[in-house]
Amino acid sequence: MSLTTAKRFTVAEYHRLAELGFFEENDRVELIKGEIIQMAAKGKPHSVCNTRLYRELFTLVAERATLRGQEPIIISEDSEPEPDMVIVQNHPDDYLANHPRPSDVFLAIEIADSSLKYDQEVKLPLYAKAGIYDYWIFNLVDNYLECYGEPYQGLQGKFGYRRKLIYLPNELVNLPCFPDLVVDLSKVFPG
């Protein structure tokens, strides 16, 4: 009896596949733990939340940091997720030479409806293991914001966050990277 194993890709191999035209321009894929993952299609509530969030963050953050929407961040040798939004340190070349790494990320954000379980069970430990200090999930299923902070590794080797706070869609929340900036969630969540 022979066992088969799936081919796992490195970030370099993944980039080479893209250069060779393996992916169509509109393919929504990301590399997670060596696997090329098809990203979930975005529904209207997801798109509206993303648009409103970008508008609010762009106004608040201005020149203090860089906003990247659905752009890659390099987590490890075998993971290059594309969060819905990240706030990263300003960089002179706007990350032309290299995508941001965890040390560049102030806040990673996912907007979740059909992807909720994936964002909680796959991406959350991935971001925690990488040392991304703050992670938010706009949970459109339960209609609230999940704010995670302080990554840790448990005794069984699993990664997670020590802190989880829930904010309702009519509340205000401070940006963890810029505590003087406040996001009015009523301007973000779809009506």
C-alpha positions as CSV (number, residue, x, y, z in Angstrom):
1,M,0.0,0.0,0.0
2,S,1.5,3.3,-1.0
3,L,0.7,6.6,0.7
4,T,0.3,9.7,-1.3
5,T,1.1,13.2,-0.1
6,A,0.0,16.5,-1.5
7,K,2.7,18.8,-2.9
8,R,3.3,21.7,-0.6
9,F,4.6,24.9,-2.1
10,T,7.0,27.5,-0.7
11,V,6.3,31.2,-1.2
12,A,9.0,31.3,-3.9
13,E,7.4,28.4,-5.8
14,Y,4.0,30.0,-5.5
15,H,5.4,33.3,-6.9
16,R,7.0,31.3,-9.8
17,L,3.6,29.6,-10.6
18,A,2.1,33.1,-10.8
19,E,4.9,34.3,-13.1
20,L,4.4,31.3,-15.4
21,G,0.7,32.1,-15.7
22,F,-0.6,29.2,-13.7
23,F,-3.3,31.5,-12.2
24,E,-5.8,33.6,-14.0
25,E,-5.7,37.3,-13.3
26,N,-9.0,37.2,-11.4
27,D,-8.2,34.0,-9.5
28,R,-8.7,34.6,-5.7
29,V,-6.1,32.3,-4.2
30,E,-3.7,32.5,-1.3
31,L,-0.9,30.2,0.1
32,I,-1.6,28.8,3.5
33,K,0.8,26.3,5.1
34,G,2.0,25.3,1.6
35,E,-1.4,24.8,0.1
36,I,-2.9,26.9,-2.6
37,I,-6.4,27.8,-1.2
38,Q,-9.3,29.1,-3.2
39,M,-10.7,32.1,-1.4
40,A,-14.5,32.3,-0.8
41,A,-16.5,34.5,-3.1
42,K,-17.6,37.8,-1.6
43,G,-21.2,38.5,-1.0
44,K,-22.8,41.9,-0.9
45,P,-22.6,42.4,2.9
46,H,-18.8,41.4,2.8
47,S,-18.2,43.9,0.0
48,V,-20.1,46.7,1.7
49,C,-18.4,46.1,5.0
50,N,-15.0,46.1,3.2
51,T,-15.8,49.4,1.4
52,R,-17.0,51.1,4.5
53,L,-14.1,49.8,6.6
54,Y,-11.6,51.1,4.0
55,R,-13.2,54.5,3.9
56,E,-13.2,54.8,7.7
57,L,-9.6,53.6,8.1
58,F,-8.3,55.7,5.3
59,T,-9.8,58.8,6.9
60,L,-8.5,57.9,10.4
61,V,-5.0,56.6,9.6
62,A,-4.1,59.1,6.9
63,E,-0.3,59.3,6.7
64,R,0.5,57.5,9.9
65,A,0.5,54.0,8.3
66,T,-0.3,52.2,5.1
67,L,-3.6,50.4,4.4
68,R,-3.5,47.4,2.2
69,G,-6.7,45.7,1.1
70,Q,-6.6,42.1,-0.1
71,E,-2.9,42.2,-0.7
72,P,-0.3,39.5,0.3
73,I,1.7,39.5,3.5
74,I,4.4,36.9,3.9
75,I,3.9,35.0,7.1
76,S,6.4,32.3,6.7
77,E,8.3,30.3,4.1
78,D,5.0,28.5,3.2
79,S,2.2,31.0,3.9
80,E,1.3,34.2,2.1
81,P,-2.3,35.1,3.0
82,E,-4.2,38.0,1.6
83,P,-6.2,39.5,4.5
84,D,-9.2,41.7,3.7
85,M,-7.3,44.6,5.2
86,V,-4.0,45.2,7.0
87,I,-2.6,48.3,8.6
88,V,1.2,48.2,8.1
89,Q,4.1,50.4,8.8
90,N,4.9,53.0,6.1
91,H,7.7,51.9,3.8
92,P,9.7,54.1,1.5
93,D,8.9,51.9,-1.6
94,D,5.3,50.9,-0.5
95,Y,6.5,47.3,-0.4
96,L,7.6,47.1,-4.0
97,A,10.7,45.1,-3.1
98,N,8.9,42.7,-0.7
99,H,5.5,42.2,0.6
100,P,5.0,43.1,4.3
101,R,6.1,40.6,6.9
102,P,4.6,40.1,10.4
103,S,6.9,42.7,11.9
104,D,5.5,45.3,9.5
105,V,1.8,44.5,10.5
106,F,0.1,46.7,13.0
107,L,-3.3,45.0,12.6
108,A,-4.7,42.2,10.3
109,I,-8.4,42.2,9.5
110,E,-10.7,39.7,8.0
111,I,-14.3,40.2,7.1
112,A,-16.2,37.0,7.5
113,D,-19.5,35.5,6.5
114,S,-19.0,32.2,4.7
115,S,-15.3,32.2,5.7
116,L,-16.0,32.7,9.4
117,K,-14.9,29.2,10.6
118,Y,-11.8,29.4,8.3
119,D,-10.8,32.9,9.6
120,Q,-11.3,31.7,13.2
121,E,-9.7,28.2,13.0
122,V,-7.1,28.5,10.3
123,K,-6.1,32.1,9.9
124,L,-6.2,33.1,13.6
125,P,-3.6,30.5,14.7
126,L,-1.5,31.3,11.6
127,Y,-1.4,35.0,12.5
128,A,-0.8,34.3,16.1
129,K,2.1,31.9,15.3
130,A,3.6,34.7,13.1
131,G,3.5,37.1,16.0
132,I,0.9,39.5,14.6
133,Y,-0.1,41.2,17.8
134,D,-3.6,42.3,16.8
135,Y,-6.2,40.5,14.6
136,W,-9.8,41.5,14.0
137,I,-12.6,39.6,12.4
138,F,-15.7,41.5,11.3
139,N,-18.1,38.6,12.0
140,L,-21.0,39.2,9.6
141,V,-22.7,36.0,10.8
142,D,-23.2,37.1,14.4
143,N,-23.0,40.8,13.5
144,Y,-20.1,41.9,15.7
145,L,-16.4,42.6,15.7
146,E,-14.1,40.1,17.3
147,C,-10.8,41.7,18.5
148,Y,-7.9,39.4,19.3
149,G,-4.7,40.4,20.9
150,E,-1.5,39.1,22.5
151,P,-0.5,35.9,20.6
152,Y,0.7,32.9,22.6
153,Q,1.6,29.3,22.2
154,G,-0.3,26.8,24.4
155,L,1.3,23.8,26.1
156,Q,0.0,21.5,23.3
157,G,1.9,23.7,20.8
158,K,-1.2,25.3,19.4
159,F,-1.2,29.1,18.8
160,G,-3.9,31.5,19.6
161,Y,-4.6,34.9,21.3
162,R,-4.9,35.5,25.0
163,R,-7.4,38.3,24.6
164,K,-10.7,38.3,22.8
165,L,-13.1,41.2,23.0
166,I,-16.4,41.6,21.2
167,Y,-17.8,44.9,20.0
168,L,-21.3,45.4,18.8
169,P,-22.1,47.2,15.5
170,N,-23.3,50.3,17.4
171,E,-20.1,50.7,19.5
172,L,-16.8,52.5,19.1
173,V,-13.4,50.7,19.1
174,N,-9.9,52.1,19.4
175,L,-7.4,51.0,16.9
176,P,-4.8,49.0,18.9
177,C,-1.9,50.4,16.8
178,F,-3.1,54.0,17.3
179,P,-5.2,54.1,20.5
180,D,-6.1,57.8,19.9
181,L,-8.0,56.8,16.8
182,V,-11.5,55.5,17.2
183,V,-13.6,53.5,14.6
184,D,-17.3,54.0,14.8
185,L,-18.6,50.6,13.9
186,S,-22.0,51.9,12.9
187,K,-20.3,53.4,9.9
188,V,-18.7,50.0,9.0
189,F,-21.2,47.2,9.5
190,P,-23.7,46.8,6.7
191,G,-27.1,48.3,7.6
